[in-house]
Amino acid sequence: MSTRQVILDTETTGLEPALGHRIIEIGAVEMVNRRLTGNRFHQYLNPGREIDPGAIEVHGITNEMLTDKPKFADIVKDLLEFIKGAELIIHNADFDVEFLDMELGMLKLGRLSEHVAGITDTLAYARELHPGKRNSLDALCERYQIDHSHRTLHGALLDARLLAEVYLAMTRGQESLVMELETPAAVTAAAARVDLSRLLVVRPSAGELAAHEQTLDAIDKAAEGGSLWRRLAIPR
């Protein structure tokens, strides 16, 4: 069964939806079975109000840039169709979810959680993995060696793409664990199909055996307790 996830980010006019601040940009990318599909959702929005100067310094989106852009109500159907049934991956999810809940609520479309399979907060997950360390998106990019040199300002689509890479890097250990658990069964099944009587055994030459013994002699001298190879060797 395939797993569909949508990595999402927003930019806003300010920090407080309770004070009338609105969403001005939504960016999202799709991932299926831990692979980016290339499908994306991106939209700038006219918030119907002024953007706080402090917010402009963060994302660089000005009031003039949004005068001809659609309202949230104009694009909400396409947004909900894109995220429908997916697990949302969001950094500092409480912030984005509060804004999206407000926008949906104004249109009587319920809450964000009613339209998706679940919401994962990568900031909370990063804090569990790296307690006491900086866990901003920039910090995580640096920690996992993800190139973010082009991120001079925040941007919803750019940040969603970076977060996708960060999420894959942070959860790669889970993938490795699954592989480790599956390996013995896979190896056993493969071994059962091998006809050992048909295997070609290449014996070492006298020179190769002598060189091997010289290497073990050197290990015996250098290593405390001698060569592990010789201690575990089965007498012939």
PEGI-V669440 format. One record per backbone hydrogen bond with DSSP energy under -0.5 kcal/mol. NH is the residue of the N-H (numbers start at 1). CO is the residue of the C=O. If there is no record, write none. Layout:
BEGIN
{{NH CO} {NH CO}}
END
This chain:
BEGIN
{{4 2} {5 3} {5 31} {6 87} {7 29} {8 6} {8 89} {9 27} {11 25} {13 22} {17 15} {19 16} {20 17} {21 16} {24 11} {25 11} {26 43} {27 9} {28 41} {29 7} {30 39} {31 5} {32 35} {33 3} {35 32} {37 30} {38 30} {41 28} {43 26} {45 24} {46 70} {47 45} {52 13} {55 52} {56 52} {57 53} {58 54} {58 55} {59 55} {60 56} {62 60} {66 62} {66 63} {67 64} {69 66} {74 71} {75 71} {75 72} {76 72} {79 75} {80 76} {81 77} {82 78} {83 79} {84 80} {85 115} {86 83} {87 4} {88 86} {88 118} {89 6} {90 88} {90 120} {92 90} {93 90} {95 92} {96 92} {97 93} {98 94} {99 95} {100 96} {101 97} {102 98} {103 99} {104 100} {105 101} {106 102} {107 103} {107 104} {108 105} {109 104} {114 111} {115 112} {116 112} {117 86} {118 86} {120 88} {122 90} {122 120} {123 90} {125 121} {126 122} {127 123} {128 124} {129 125} {130 126} {133 130} {140 136} {141 137} {142 138} {143 139} {144 140} {145 142} {146 141} {147 145} {151 148} {152 150} {154 58} {159 155} {160 156} {161 157} {162 158} {163 159} {164 160} {165 161} {166 162} {167 163} {168 164} {169 165} {170 166} {171 167} {172 169} {174 171} {175 171} {176 172} {177 173} {178 174} {179 175} {180 176} {181 177} {182 178} {183 179} {184 180} {186 182} {187 183} {188 184} {189 185} {190 186} {191 187} {192 188} {193 189} {193 190} {194 191} {196 194} {198 195} {199 196} {201 199} {202 200} {203 201} {209 205} {210 206} {211 207} {212 208} {213 209} {214 210} {215 211} {216 212} {217 213} {218 214} {219 215} {220 216} {221 217} {222 218} {223 219} {226 223} {231 227} {232 228} {233 229} {235 233}}
END
